[in-house]
Amino acid sequence: AKGSPAKCFLQSDSFEEQPKLPNGAARVSGELKNFNTEEEFRGFLGAGGARQACLAEVGQRLRQDIVSGDALKNPASLRRLLLCSFADLKKYHYSYLITIPALRPAGGWPRLQPTSEPEAAGITRDCMVNLATAFREDDQLAGAGVCLLVRASEAGSWSVRPLADLTAAGADSEDGPIIAFVDPSSEEDVPGWPLQNLLLLLARHRPGRQRVLAFRDPQLSANSSGGYGASSGASGPQLRSRLFVFEASSKMADAVLVDPIPTECLRAGWSKIATTDLTRFLDSKKVAANAVDLNVKLMKWRVLPQLEPERMKDLRVLLLGSGTLGCGVARALMGWGCRRMTFVDSGKVSYSNPVRQSLFTHRDAAEGRPKALAAREAVEAVLPDAEVQDVQLDIPMPGHPHQSADGLRANVAKLQELVASHDVVCMLTDSRESRWLPSL
């Protein structure tokens, strides 16, 4: 729509070599500069010199591609995007700002005649349909976002050629080729930003009068109706593509392509700082689990390189005893990323426990809840993705013949089963007798 700004899509496949382009879009070559800390990012935002240095680096690469002619083979390199960001991976907050640098003469590129419709240059509707089809179906042409329209004579038909043929195209033609580029501009008489660097490339390698078709009708097809000058609702929507004629001299190009690039010739407007909070779209349990895993990875990176976080996560830990030691060990295990644990205890929470045993509360004591059950629920409340079990078991102890023979055998069998099904056994009971049988 008229007056709408051009859109730049950063999609999930943007890092792939051949991303899928939306209809009517052209590829933009981007550079991502990510800052490790919020302080570095804020320092970059507050230092105009740092931002200017980043622009100068991108401008130099742009200049080299134009001077060497590499941009003729890869026109997408003319559309360079610089994305500066900071990612708070724990909070899932992402802040970023974007700029798209352009090289142009200080006074701009002079126009030689008013804007006109493509028909003024003999570009028929059929030719526009062919061009739209080429941009849709030819992946290389769609990625380039620019091509040449060439014809042998004034009465001849236009053919689509790659920009790499610029120096040879139209050598036998009186008026030379027309450069067609995918134009995101919604203003009738104002071409979009991709033309700035393209005109500099043309001035460098084929200076002089440049006829440029700002192509804005990607929806055209052989079955579409409408013609030039037709008002909306008559025989179809009016076509939006426009023809521009510029003077792009080698003298103007040389003034821009010096090293270093003059400050007034490197144009780039920074976007506003945007911040995205993804926690609104994520499961809070998964966010918490990922935050724990990230902490463990940071400990491996900074303190303990030999740590194996995935192995810690998969360990099955048996906690024999859910008292002071059991609560403390369970807390430590969670901090190191352990998710799978089983609490074994036969006691109930008493009023003296919560001050020393960190998984229990006064409510647990008032209700006389089983320690193993209360400990399991406390761990699940702290680490929602933990796989925790509770077993109320009276561990057989020598010198304590208070169990029946059948109950004793059942408890011994259960204890053997628990020990066999876990990778790590922690003896956390408060007496030597209770640790005797599990140690066998």
Secondary structure, DSSP 8 states (H G I E B T S, - for coil): -TT--------TTTTSSS----TT----EEEEEEESSHHHHHHHHH-HHHHHHHHHHHHHHHHHHHHHSHHHH-GGGGSEEEEEEEEETTTTEEEEEEE--EE--TT---EEEEEE-GGGGT--HHHHHHHHHHHHH-HHHHHH-EEEEE-SSTTS--EEE-GGGTTTTTTT-SS--EEEEE----STTS--THHHHHHHHHHHHS-EEEEEEEE--TT--TT----TT--TTTTS-----EEEEEEE-HHHHHHHSSSS--GGGEE------EEEEGGGGS-HHHHHHHHHHHHHHHHHHHT-TT--HHHHHH-EEEEE--SHHHHHHHHHHHHTT--EEEEE---B--TTSTTT-TT--HHHHHHT-BHHHHHHHHHHHHSTT-EEEEE------TT---S-HHHHHHHHHHHHHHHHT-SEEEE--SSHHHHHHHH-
